[in-house]
Amino acid sequence: RFGAVMCCCGPCAMYRRSAMLSLLDQYETQLYRGKPSDFGEDRHLTILMLSAGFRTEYVPSAIAATVVPDTMGVYLRQQLRWARSTFRDTLLALPVLPGLDRYLTLDAIGQNVGLLLLALSVLTGIGQFALTATLPWWTILVIGSMTLVRCSVAAYRARELRFLGFALHTLVNIFLLIPLKAYALCTLS
């Protein structure tokens, strides 16, 4: 629909051999701040493909399998790698975005600004609770409402009510992933 996918996930991605060979040197010598970098290679390769003028597409009929984390430690290490990759490669993607659909620019910005707004809301709520000993009801209401809207849109578009259950992920975001992403941002190098 938008002419590109911003991250072709490693186990689910396929590339034309000629496209891959044309970018192999850049891909294999991935650097960040002058040092070799080996995290987020799927997002990095996707951005390289888009920068070179290749298209990336989502194919809904494709079937792929992967191994997913089965312990909290493995999950958190995966999320740390992904967070570092998102922060680093968003900067790499900035020159590419003007040539893509405006929605993709909005999505790339939203992935980062949305997280910052959620973190700011949580910090504001904690501050209110610490200073006034009152629950931050407006903060809780806004975060809850935004979560329900996002999950409702996903449930509607997928035509599956189970997507409403994804609202529980907000708690994982607030208590696990926001602190982890703050750490990722501070340790990008």
Salt bridges, closest charged atoms under 4 A:
GLU57 OE2 - ARG55 NH2 1.93
ASP89 OD1 - HIS44 ND1 3.50
ASP89 OD2 - ARG88 NH2 2.80
GLU160 OE1 - ARG162 NE 2.35
